[in-house]
Amino acid sequence: METTQDIQVSRLAEAWAELQAHAANGQPLEPNAYRLAFADPEFLLRRETRGLRIQLEMLKPDLDQKEAGVESTIVVFGSARFPAPEDADAALAQAQASGDVQAIQLAQRGLRNSRHYALAREFARLVATDSLHCPPRDRMFICTGGGPGIMEAATRGAHDVGAPSVALNIALPHEQSANPYVSPNLSFKFHYFAMRKMHFMMRAKALVAFPGGFGTLDELFEVITLVQTKKAKPVPIILFGSDYWKRLFNLDVLVEEGAISAEDLDLFQYVDDPQVAWDAIRSFYALGKPAC
């Protein structure tokens, strides 16, 4: 039987050693009132401890980014469904070989949308290339959701020039794993969408939204709202792909109906070229060329 003295001198790490031993031996953990609270999965996953889990999702990515010297990010949003050009070409060739008309149409759409992937990759490459010349504290890091599509493209652009990037992934019913170009030490997984969104904004010096779906729209309008209501500092908000965005919605209607002010349309801008997008961000912060 363990004595009181033994308990007092036990290292906290022993609690994790116990958990690892159970996992290694395939032994299920049973509820244990005597287990240290921070090493008790059943306790930490209770509904009543949700606040603690939220705090942990706030703290862990923040500390790790600070240790890695990440102070400023450029957040890139966009569809997870747009393929890389080389994958789109292969898919179209396969569809054409099958003779399936519907498959060919879908592959042609994929090839058309793959241009957004290529543009996102080029934009991120420009940002990363310029930032590599900066002192670590002044660098701008590409930050994405860490998944496929446009997120992969931007991460890949930074990876092309050997620059790290931040990935803020989310646990979904259909598992979304990190793309192969993320920096492992800066790849974080979240359970709570709210905490993930907060981390997107905590270090963001600009938001670049490529064509996307509900998730992209959700993130885009949340940022616009935060800036509009002055809950966040003004940052460049760039809608990349003017044809897509102007076909998707007509924000002039909001001005005409008095739902927003005319000056609210100045909170964002349309861009169609990677260099123009990067120049707009540099101009906003009066950065030279390169950025430092």
Backbone as numpy.savetxt, mean C-alpha at the origin, in Angstrom:
# Nx Ny Nz CAx CAy CAz Cx Cy Cz
7.36 -28.31 41.22 6.52 -27.11 41.22 7.39 -25.87 41.22
7.06 -24.90 40.36 7.89 -23.70 40.24 7.66 -22.79 41.44
8.74 -22.28 42.01 8.63 -21.43 43.19 8.37 -20.00 42.77
8.01 -19.15 43.77 7.79 -17.72 43.49 9.07 -17.09 42.95
10.20 -17.45 43.49 11.47 -16.92 43.03 11.73 -17.29 41.57
11.38 -18.53 41.21 11.56 -18.96 39.83 10.72 -18.11 38.87
9.51 -17.80 39.29 8.62 -16.99 38.45 9.21 -15.61 38.26
9.74 -15.02 39.30 10.26 -13.66 39.24 11.47 -13.55 38.34
12.30 -14.57 38.30 13.52 -14.47 37.50 13.33 -15.00 36.08
12.17 -15.55 35.77 11.93 -16.06 34.41 11.96 -14.91 33.42
12.58 -15.14 32.29 12.63 -14.12 31.24 11.33 -14.13 30.46
10.94 -12.95 29.97 9.72 -12.86 29.19 9.79 -13.72 27.94
11.00 -13.86 27.41 11.16 -14.64 26.18 10.74 -16.09 26.36
10.74 -16.57 27.59 10.35 -17.96 27.83 8.89 -18.20 27.46
8.10 -17.14 27.53 6.70 -17.29 27.16 6.58 -17.63 25.68
7.40 -16.98 24.85 7.36 -17.26 23.42 7.99 -18.62 23.13
8.97 -19.00 23.91 9.57 -20.33 23.72 8.52 -21.42 23.96
7.67 -21.19 24.92 6.60 -22.16 25.19 5.66 -22.27 23.99
5.29 -21.13 23.42 4.39 -21.15 22.27 5.05 -21.85 21.08
6.33 -21.56 20.87 7.03 -22.17 19.75 7.15 -23.68 19.92
7.34 -24.11 21.15 7.45 -25.54 21.42 6.14 -26.26 21.10
5.03 -25.61 21.45 3.72 -26.19 21.12 3.55 -26.29 19.61
3.93 -25.23 18.90 3.77 -25.23 17.44 4.67 -26.28 16.79
5.91 -26.37 17.27 6.86 -27.31 16.68 6.42 -28.76 16.89
5.76 -29.01 18.00 5.34 -30.37 18.33 3.91 -30.67 17.88
3.29 -29.69 17.23 1.92 -29.89 16.77 0.91 -30.02 17.90
1.20 -29.41 19.03 0.31 -29.52 20.18 -0.61 -28.30 20.25
-1.92 -28.49 20.25 -2.83 -27.35 20.36 -2.71 -26.70 21.73
-2.81 -25.38 21.75 -2.78 -24.65 23.02 -4.13 -24.73 23.70
-4.11 -24.98 24.96 -5.34 -24.98 25.76 -5.40 -23.68 26.54
-6.61 -23.16 26.81 -6.72 -21.95 27.64 -5.96 -22.13 28.94
-5.19 -21.13 29.30 -4.32 -21.25 30.46 -4.29 -19.91 31.18
-4.92 -19.84 32.32 -4.98 -18.59 33.08 -3.60 -18.16 33.57
-2.69 -19.10 33.68 -1.37 -18.80 34.23 -0.40 -18.27 33.18
-0.77 -18.40 31.90 0.12 -17.95 30.84 0.21 -16.42 30.86
1.41 -15.87 30.57 1.57 -14.43 30.50 0.60 -13.85 29.47
-0.04 -12.74 29.80 -1.11 -12.19 28.97 -0.66 -11.91 27.56
0.54 -11.33 27.38 0.98 -10.95 26.04 1.33 -12.17 25.20
1.48 -13.34 25.82 1.82 -14.56 25.10 0.65 -15.54 25.10
-0.54 -15.02 25.27 -1.74 -15.85 25.34 -2.61 -15.57 24.12
-2.51 -16.36 23.05 -3.28 -16.08 21.84 -4.78 -16.03 22.07
-5.30 -16.94 22.89 -6.74 -16.93 23.14 -7.19 -15.61 23.74
-6.37 -15.07 24.62 -6.70 -13.78 25.25 -6.59 -12.63 24.25
-5.50 -12.61 23.47 -5.28 -11.50 22.55 -6.31 -11.46 21.42
-6.92 -12.59 21.13 -7.90 -12.63 20.05 -9.34 -12.49 20.53
-9.51 -12.19 21.78 -10.87 -11.96 22.28 -11.42 -10.64 21.76
-12.74 -10.55 21.69 -13.37 -9.32 21.24 -12.97 -8.14 22.12
-12.85 -8.39 23.42 -12.55 -7.31 24.36 -11.14 -6.74 24.19
-10.27 -7.47 23.55 -8.89 -6.99 23.38 -8.65 -6.40 21.99
-9.73 -6.10 21.28 -9.59 -5.52 19.94 -8.77 -4.23 19.97
-9.00 -3.41 21.00 -8.25 -2.16 21.10 -6.75 -2.39 21.16
-6.33 -3.45 21.85 -4.90 -3.77 21.91 -4.38 -4.16 20.54
-5.15 -4.93 19.79 -4.72 -5.35 18.46 -4.60 -4.15 17.53
-5.52 -3.21 17.64 -5.46 -2.00 16.83 -4.20 -1.21 17.17
-3.90 -1.10 18.47 -2.69 -0.38 18.89 -1.44 -1.05 18.33
-1.42 -2.37 18.33 -0.26 -3.09 17.81 -0.09 -2.86 16.31
-1.21 -2.81 15.58 -1.13 -2.55 14.13 -0.70 -1.11 13.86
-0.93 -0.24 14.81 -0.44 1.12 14.68 1.07 1.17 14.95
1.50 0.47 15.96 2.86 0.60 16.46 3.90 -0.15 15.63
3.62 -1.39 15.28 4.63 -2.22 14.63 5.14 -1.62 13.32
4.27 -1.27 12.35 4.79 -0.70 11.10 5.48 0.65 11.31
5.00 1.42 12.28 5.59 2.72 12.53 7.03 2.57 13.03
7.24 1.70 13.98 8.59 1.51 14.52 9.54 0.94 13.46
9.06 -0.02 12.69 9.92 -0.65 11.69 10.31 0.35 10.60
9.37 1.21 10.20 9.71 2.20 9.18 10.69 3.24 9.73
10.50 3.64 10.97 11.46 4.57 11.58 12.86 3.97 11.60
12.95 2.72 11.98 14.26 2.06 12.05 14.90 1.95 10.67
14.07 1.85 9.62 14.58 1.73 8.25 14.84 3.10 7.62
14.55 4.17 8.35 14.79 5.51 7.82 13.73 6.00 6.86
12.55 5.40 6.90 11.46 5.82 6.01 10.67 6.94 6.69
10.83 8.15 6.17 10.11 9.31 6.70 9.10 9.88 5.72
9.36 9.73 4.43 8.49 10.32 3.41 8.19 9.27 2.34
6.91 9.17 1.98 6.52 8.20 0.96 5.67 8.87 -0.12
5.67 8.25 -1.28 4.72 8.59 -2.33 3.84 7.36 -2.51
2.57 7.52 -2.21 1.64 6.40 -2.22 1.06 6.22 -3.61
1.13 5.00 -4.11 0.60 4.67 -5.44 -0.54 3.68 -5.27
-1.74 4.09 -5.71 -2.91 3.23 -5.70 -3.24 2.81 -7.12
-4.07 1.79 -7.28 -4.55 1.37 -8.58 -5.03 -0.06 -8.55
-5.58 -0.49 -9.66 -6.21 -1.81 -9.73 -5.22 -2.95 -9.49
-5.67 -3.94 -8.75 -4.89 -5.17 -8.55 -5.05 -6.11 -9.74
-5.91 -5.76 -10.70 -6.28 -6.69 -11.77 -5.58 -6.42 -13.10
-4.81 -5.36 -13.18 -4.15 -5.03 -14.44 -2.82 -5.78 -14.53
-2.62 -6.55 -15.60 -1.42 -7.39 -15.69 -0.21 -6.65 -16.24
0.94 -7.23 -16.05 2.15 -6.74 -16.69 2.04 -6.99 -18.18
2.65 -6.12 -19.01 2.54 -6.29 -20.47 2.96 -7.68 -20.96
4.03 -8.22 -20.39 4.50 -9.52 -20.85 3.49 -10.63 -20.51
2.81 -10.49 -19.35 1.78 -11.46 -18.98 0.55 -11.30 -19.86
0.23 -10.04 -20.19 -0.92 -9.79 -21.05 -0.69 -10.34 -22.45
0.52 -10.19 -22.96 0.86 -10.74 -24.27 0.71 -12.27 -24.28
1.21 -12.90 -23.22 1.13 -14.36 -23.13 -0.31 -14.83 -23.03
-1.12 -14.10 -22.26 -2.53 -14.47 -22.10 -3.29 -14.34 -23.42
-2.97 -13.30 -24.19 -3.65 -13.12 -25.47 -3.25 -14.22 -26.45
-1.98 -14.56 -26.47 -1.52 -15.63 -27.36 -2.21 -16.95 -27.02
-2.35 -17.21 -25.71 -3.01 -18.45 -25.28 -4.49 -18.43 -25.67
-5.13 -17.29 -25.51 -6.55 -17.18 -25.84 -6.77 -17.35 -27.34
-5.91 -16.74 -28.13 -6.04 -16.86 -29.58 -5.82 -18.30 -30.04
-4.90 -18.99 -29.36 -4.66 -20.39 -29.72 -5.86 -21.26 -29.39
-6.61 -20.88 -28.36 -7.79 -21.66 -27.96 -8.97 -21.42 -28.87
-9.01 -20.24 -29.51 -10.14 -19.91 -30.37 -11.38 -19.48 -29.62
-11.31 -19.36 -28.31 -12.44 -18.96 -27.49 -12.65 -17.45 -27.63
-13.78 -17.05 -28.21 -14.03 -15.63 -28.49 -14.06 -14.80 -27.22
-14.74 -15.31 -26.19 -14.82 -14.55 -24.94 -13.45 -14.42 -24.29
-12.67 -15.49 -24.31 -11.33 -15.45 -23.73 -10.45 -14.45 -24.49
-10.61 -14.39 -25.81 -9.84 -13.44 -26.61 -10.20 -12.01 -26.25
-11.50 -11.74 -26.07 -11.94 -10.39 -25.72 -11.39 -9.98 -24.36
-11.43 -10.89 -23.40 -10.90 -10.59 -22.07 -9.38 -10.36 -22.13
-8.70 -11.17 -22.93 -7.24 -11.02 -23.05 -6.89 -9.71 -23.74
-7.69 -9.30 -24.71 -7.45 -8.02 -25.38 -7.65 -6.86 -24.41
-8.64 -6.97 -23.56 -8.84 -5.95 -22.53 -7.66 -5.92 -21.57
-7.19 -7.09 -21.18 -6.03 -7.16 -20.30 -4.80 -6.51 -20.92
-4.60 -6.75 -22.23 -3.46 -6.15 -22.91 -3.61 -4.63 -22.96
-4.83 -4.15 -23.19 -5.08 -2.71 -23.22 -4.77 -2.08 -21.86
-5.20 -2.74 -20.81 -5.00 -2.19 -19.46 -3.58 -2.35 -18.96
-2.82 -3.22 -19.61 -1.44 -3.43 -19.16 -0.59 -2.17 -19.33
-1.05 -1.24 -20.15 -0.28 0.00 -20.31 -0.23 0.77 -19.00
-1.29 0.65 -18.18 -1.29 1.32 -16.87 -0.20 0.73 -15.97
0.00 -0.58 -16.07 1.07 -1.24 -15.32 2.42 -0.67 -15.73
2.63 -0.56 -17.04 3.92 -0.06 -17.54 4.17 1.37 -17.10
3.13 2.20 -17.11 3.27 3.60 -16.71 3.54 3.73 -15.21
2.87 2.91 -14.41 3.10 2.94 -12.96 4.52 2.50 -12.64
4.99 1.51 -13.35 6.37 1.03 -13.13 7.37 2.13 -13.47
7.13 2.84 -14.60 8.04 3.90 -15.01 8.00 5.06 -14.03
6.82 5.41 -13.55 6.72 6.50 -12.57 7.53 6.17 -11.31
7.34 4.98 -10.78 8.06 4.59 -9.57 9.56 4.54 -9.80
9.96 4.12 -10.99 11.40 4.09 -11.31 11.99 5.49 -11.28
11.25 6.47 -11.81 11.72 7.85 -11.80 11.88 8.37 -10.37
10.87 8.12 -9.54 10.92 8.56 -8.15 12.10 7.92 -7.43
12.23 6.62 -7.57 13.29 5.89 -6.86 14.68 6.31 -7.34
14.83 6.51 -8.64 16.13 6.89 -9.19 16.59 8.24 -8.63
15.69 9.22 -8.63 16.04 10.53 -8.09 16.30 10.47 -6.60
15.49 9.71 -5.88 15.60 9.67 -4.43 16.86 8.98 -3.95
17.41 8.10 -4.78 18.65 7.42 -4.40 19.80 8.40 -4.21
19.70 9.58 -4.82 20.75 10.59 -4.68 20.59 11.42 -3.41
19.51 11.23 -2.69 19.23 12.04 -1.50 19.85 11.42 -0.25
20.12 12.24 0.76 20.45 11.69 2.07 19.27 10.84 2.54
19.53 9.80 3.32 18.45 8.90 3.74 17.23 9.63 4.32
17.45 10.67 5.11 16.32 11.35 5.76 15.44 12.11 4.77
15.98 12.39 3.58 15.24 13.17 2.59 14.67 12.32 1.45
14.88 11.03 1.49 14.42 10.19 0.39 12.90 10.03 0.41
12.35 9.88 -0.78 10.93 9.56 -0.91 10.83 8.10 -1.35
10.11 7.33 -0.59 9.97 5.90 -0.86 8.60 5.62 -1.48
8.58 4.76 -2.46 7.32 4.31 -3.04 6.60 3.45 -2.00
5.31 3.69 -1.84 4.49 2.93 -0.90 3.24 2.45 -1.62
2.95 1.16 -1.54 1.77 0.59 -2.18 1.07 -0.36 -1.21
-0.02 -0.94 -1.71 -0.71 -1.95 -0.93 -0.01 -3.30 -0.95
1.04 -3.41 -1.75 1.86 -4.63 -1.73 1.33 -5.79 -2.54
0.17 -5.63 -3.18 -0.43 -6.73 -3.92 -0.04 -6.73 -5.39
-0.88 -7.35 -6.22 -0.58 -7.44 -7.66 -1.02 -6.20 -8.42
-0.96 -6.27 -9.75 -1.44 -5.19 -10.59 -0.61 -3.93 -10.48
-1.29 -2.78 -10.33 -0.60 -1.50 -10.24 0.33 -1.46 -9.04
-0.07 -2.11 -7.94 0.80 -2.13 -6.75 2.11 -2.84 -7.08
2.01 -3.95 -7.76 3.23 -4.67 -8.16 4.07 -3.82 -9.10
3.41 -3.14 -10.03 4.14 -2.33 -11.01 4.98 -1.26 -10.33
4.38 -0.53 -9.37 5.11 0.53 -8.69 6.24 -0.04 -7.84
5.96 -1.12 -7.14 7.00 -1.77 -6.35 8.14 -2.25 -7.25
7.77 -2.76 -8.39 8.75 -3.27 -9.35 9.62 -2.14 -9.90
9.01 -0.96 -10.13 9.78 0.17 -10.61 10.87 0.58 -9.66
10.55 0.58 -8.36 11.57 0.88 -7.36 12.62 -0.22 -7.31
12.16 -1.45 -7.39 13.06 -2.60 -7.35 14.03 -2.60 -8.52
13.57 -2.09 -9.67 14.42 -2.05 -10.88 15.72 -1.30 -10.65
15.69 -0.29 -9.77 16.90 0.52 -9.54 17.50 0.25 -8.16
17.07 -0.84 -7.54 17.65 -1.24 -6.26 17.16 -0.45 -5.08
16.00 0.20 -5.20 15.48 1.01 -4.09 14.43 0.22 -3.31
14.45 0.33 -1.99 13.40 -0.34 -1.20 12.08 0.38 -1.35
10.99 -0.30 -1.02 9.67 0.31 -1.05 8.84 -0.27 0.09
7.81 0.47 0.46 6.95 0.06 1.57 5.71 -0.62 1.01
5.32 -1.74 1.61 4.12 -2.46 1.21 3.20 -2.61 2.42
1.96 -2.15 2.27 0.97 -2.24 3.34 -0.15 -3.16 2.86
0.01 -4.44 3.12 -0.91 -5.44 2.63 -2.09 -5.61 3.59
-3.11 -6.31 3.15 -4.31 -6.50 3.98 -4.75 -7.96 3.88
-5.16 -8.52 5.01 -5.68 -9.88 5.03 -7.11 -9.86 4.50
-7.36 -10.61 3.43 -8.67 -10.65 2.79 -9.18 -12.09 2.77
-10.52 -12.27 2.59 -11.07 -13.63 2.50 -10.38 -14.45 1.42
-10.15 -13.82 0.25 -9.34 -14.45 -0.78 -7.92 -13.91 -0.60
-7.06 -14.74 -0.08 -5.75 -14.31 0.38 -5.01 -13.48 -0.66
-4.55 -12.31 -0.25 -3.74 -11.46 -1.12 -2.32 -11.47 -0.57
-1.44 -12.13 -1.28 -0.06 -12.21 -0.81 0.75 -11.07 -1.40
1.88 -10.80 -0.79 2.75 -9.72 -1.26 3.33 -10.10 -2.62
3.51 -9.09 -3.48 4.10 -9.35 -4.79 5.60 -9.62 -4.63
6.23 -10.20 -5.65 7.64 -10.63 -5.50 8.66 -9.51 -5.45
8.25 -8.26 -5.62 9.21 -7.16 -5.67 9.25 -6.33 -4.39
8.46 -6.69 -3.39 8.43 -5.91 -2.16 9.73 -6.09 -1.38
10.02 -5.11 -0.55 11.17 -5.20 0.36 10.70 -5.94 1.61
11.24 -7.13 1.89 10.71 -7.94 2.98 10.66 -7.22 4.34
11.66 -6.39 4.62 11.69 -5.72 5.93 10.72 -4.55 6.00
10.09 -4.20 4.87 9.12 -3.10 4.85 7.77 -3.56 4.33
7.52 -4.86 4.40 6.26 -5.43 3.96 5.42 -5.80 5.17
4.29 -5.11 5.33 3.46 -5.26 6.52 2.08 -5.79 6.15
1.52 -6.59 7.02 0.19 -7.16 6.79 -0.76 -6.65 7.87
-1.94 -6.20 7.45 -2.92 -5.63 8.36 -4.21 -6.46 8.38
-4.86 -6.41 9.51 -6.21 -6.95 9.62 -7.23 -5.83 9.48
-6.92 -4.66 10.05 -7.86 -3.55 10.09 -7.60 -2.56 8.95
-8.61 -2.38 8.09 -8.48 -1.43 7.00 -8.16 -0.02 7.52
-8.79 0.35 8.63 -8.61 1.71 9.15 -7.15 1.97 9.50
-6.48 1.00 10.10 -5.09 1.18 10.47 -4.19 1.21 9.24
-4.53 0.40 8.27 -3.78 0.41 7.01 -3.88 1.78 6.35
-5.08 2.34 6.30 -5.27 3.66 5.69 -4.51 4.73 6.45
-4.49 4.62 7.76 -3.77 5.61 8.56 -2.28 5.57 8.23
-1.74 4.37 8.08 -0.31 4.26 7.74 -0.03 4.79 6.34
-0.97 4.63 5.42 -0.77 5.23 4.10 -0.56 6.73 4.20
-1.33 7.38 5.06 -1.30 8.84 5.15 -0.23 9.38 6.08
0.25 8.59 7.03 1.18 9.09 8.05 2.46 9.67 7.45
2.95 9.06 6.38 4.21 9.50 5.79 4.06 9.99 4.35
2.83 10.04 3.87 2.60 10.35 2.46 2.90 11.80 2.15
3.74 12.01 1.14 4.01 13.35 0.61 3.26 13.57 -0.70
2.67 12.52 -1.25 1.86 12.63 -2.46 1.06 11.34 -2.63
-0.07 11.46 -3.32 -0.89 10.31 -3.67 -1.03 10.28 -5.18
-0.70 9.15 -5.80 -0.86 8.98 -7.24 -1.82 7.82 -7.46
-3.01 8.13 -7.97 -4.04 7.13 -8.17 -4.12 6.75 -9.63
-3.72 5.53 -9.95 -3.88 4.99 -11.29 -5.28 4.39 -11.41
-5.74 4.10 -12.61 -7.06 3.51 -12.76 -7.26 2.30 -11.86
-8.40 2.24 -11.23 -8.69 1.15 -10.31 -10.16 1.04 -10.02
-10.49 0.16 -9.08 -11.88 -0.13 -8.75 -12.31 0.45 -7.42
-13.17 -0.28 -6.71 -13.75 0.23 -5.47 -12.68 0.59 -4.45
-11.66 -0.27 -4.31 -10.62 0.00 -3.32 -9.86 1.27 -3.62
-9.53 1.47 -4.89 -8.82 2.69 -5.29 -9.69 3.92 -5.04
-10.98 3.83 -5.39 -11.89 4.95 -5.18 -12.04 5.26 -3.70
-12.14 4.23 -2.89 -12.27 4.41 -1.44 -11.07 5.17 -0.90
-9.89 4.73 -1.26 -8.67 5.36 -0.76 -8.51 6.77 -1.30
-8.83 6.96 -2.58 -8.71 8.27 -3.21 -9.61 9.29 -2.54
-10.88 8.97 -2.39 -11.81 9.95 -1.84 -11.61 10.18 -0.35
-11.07 9.19 0.34 -10.76 9.42 1.75 -9.64 10.46 1.88
-8.62 10.35 1.02 -7.53 11.32 1.07 -8.02 12.71 0.68
-8.81 12.79 -0.39 -9.34 14.09 -0.82 -10.17 14.72 0.31
-10.96 13.89 0.98 -11.80 14.41 2.07 -10.96 14.90 3.24
-9.91 14.16 3.58 -9.04 14.57 4.68 -8.38 15.91 4.38
-7.93 16.09 3.14 -7.29 17.35 2.77 -8.33 18.47 2.70
-9.49 18.17 2.11 -10.54 19.18 1.99 -10.97 19.71 3.36
-11.09 18.80 4.33 -11.54 19.19 5.67 -10.40 19.62 6.57
-9.18 19.67 5.99 -7.99 20.10 6.72 -7.65 19.18 7.90
-8.06 17.95 7.78 -7.63 16.94 8.74 -6.26 16.37 8.38
-5.81 16.68 7.16 -4.48 16.29 6.71 -3.87 17.47 5.95
-2.57 17.54 5.98 -1.88 18.61 5.26 -2.08 18.43 3.76
-2.12 19.54 3.00 -2.23 19.43 1.55 -1.05 18.65 0.97
-1.34 17.74 0.08 -0.32 16.99 -0.65 -0.78 16.90 -2.10
0.15 16.70 -3.03 -0.27 16.49 -4.42 -1.13 15.23 -4.52
-2.30 15.36 -5.11 -3.19 14.24 -5.38 -3.33 14.16 -6.89
-2.76 13.12 -7.46 -2.66 13.01 -8.91 -3.50 11.84 -9.41
-4.40 12.15 -10.34 -5.20 11.12 -10.99 -4.52 10.78 -12.32
-3.87 9.64 -12.34 -3.09 9.25 -13.51 -3.99 8.52 -14.50
-4.08 9.06 -15.71 -4.95 8.48 -16.73 -6.22 9.30 -16.86
-6.11 10.48 -17.44 -7.23 11.42 -17.46 -8.45 10.85 -18.16
-8.27 10.09 -19.23 -9.42 9.54 -19.95 -10.23 8.62 -19.05
-9.54 7.77 -18.31 -10.23 6.84 -17.40 -11.02 7.60 -16.34
-10.35 8.53 -15.67 -10.99 9.21 -14.55 -12.12 10.12 -15.01
-11.98 10.78 -16.13 -13.03 11.69 -16.60 -14.23 10.92 -17.14
-13.99 9.70 -17.64 -15.12 8.85 -18.03 -15.82 8.27 -16.81
-15.06 8.06 -15.75 -15.61 7.42 -14.56 -16.54 8.35 -13.78
-16.14 9.61 -13.63 -17.01 10.55 -12.92 -16.81 11.98 -13.42
-17.84 12.76 -13.27 -17.83 14.17 -13.65 -17.99 14.99 -12.38
-16.88 15.42 -11.82 -16.93 16.14 -10.55 -17.45 17.56 -10.70
-17.53 18.06 -11.93 -18.13 19.38 -12.13 -19.58 19.40 -11.67
-20.23 18.25 -11.74 -21.62 18.16 -11.28 -21.73 18.54 -9.81
-20.74 18.14 -9.00 -20.76 18.46 -7.58 -20.69 19.97 -7.35
-19.92 20.66 -8.19 -19.85 22.12 -8.09 -21.17 22.73 -8.54
-21.70 22.26 -9.65 -22.96 22.80 -10.18 -24.11 22.64 -9.18
-24.10 21.55 -8.44 -25.17 21.30 -7.47 -24.87 21.88 -6.10
-23.71 22.51 -5.94 -23.36 23.12 -4.67 -22.92 22.14 -3.61
-22.59 20.91 -4.02 -22.15 19.90 -3.05 -20.71 20.12 -2.61
-19.91 20.73 -3.47 -18.54 21.12 -3.12 -18.30 22.52 -3.66
-17.21 23.14 -3.21 -16.84 24.45 -3.73 -16.00 24.30 -4.99
-16.03 25.31 -5.82 -15.26 25.26 -7.07 -13.78 25.03 -6.80
-13.26 25.64 -5.72 -11.82 25.49 -5.41 -11.46 24.07 -4.97
-12.46 23.28 -4.60 -12.17 21.90 -4.22 -11.64 21.09 -5.40
-11.96 21.51 -6.62 -11.45 20.81 -7.80 -9.94 21.01 -7.95
-9.39 21.98 -7.22 -7.95 22.22 -7.28 -7.18 21.29 -6.36
-7.89 20.46 -5.61 -7.22 19.54 -4.68 -6.52 18.41 -5.42
-6.86 18.20 -6.68 -6.25 17.12 -7.45 -5.99 17.59 -8.87
-5.21 16.80 -9.61 -4.92 17.12 -11.00 -4.82 15.85 -11.82
-5.14 15.98 -13.10 -5.06 14.85 -14.03 -3.69 14.86 -14.71
-3.11 13.67 -14.86 -1.79 13.53 -15.47 -1.79 12.27 -16.33
-1.03 12.29 -17.42 -0.97 11.13 -18.31 0.46 10.66 -18.59
1.44 11.32 -18.00 2.84 10.98 -18.28 3.60 10.83 -16.97
4.39 9.76 -16.82 5.12 9.55 -15.56 6.03 10.71 -15.18
6.75 11.27 -16.15 7.65 12.37 -15.84 6.87 13.61 -15.40
5.74 13.86 -16.02 4.90 15.01 -15.64 4.39 14.83 -14.22
4.01 13.62 -13.87 3.53 13.36 -12.52 4.62 13.62 -11.49
5.82 13.12 -11.75 6.94 13.31 -10.83 7.34 14.78 -10.77
7.31 15.47 -11.91 7.63 16.90 -11.93 6.62 17.69 -11.11
5.36 17.30 -11.15 4.32 17.99 -10.38 4.58 17.87 -8.89
5.04 16.72 -8.46 5.35 16.51 -7.04 6.58 17.32 -6.65
7.60 17.30 -7.50 8.80 18.08 -7.21 8.49 19.56 -7.16
7.62 20.02 -8.05 7.25 21.43 -8.08 6.50 21.82 -6.82
5.63 20.95 -6.34 4.85 21.23 -5.13 5.78 21.48 -3.95
6.87 20.71 -3.87 7.80 20.84 -2.75 9.04 21.66 -3.10
9.02 22.29 -4.26 10.14 23.15 -4.71 11.46 22.38 -4.67
11.42 21.15 -5.17 12.61 20.32 -5.23 13.33 20.55 -6.54
14.62 20.44 -6.51 15.39 20.57 -7.75 15.37 19.26 -8.51
16.24 19.14 -9.48 16.37 17.90 -10.26 17.82 17.47 -10.25
18.12 16.29 -9.68 17.18 15.38 -9.03 16.58 15.97 -7.76
15.80 15.13 -7.06 14.94 15.64 -6.00 15.72 16.28 -4.87
16.99 15.99 -4.70 17.74 16.55 -3.57 18.94 17.35 -4.08
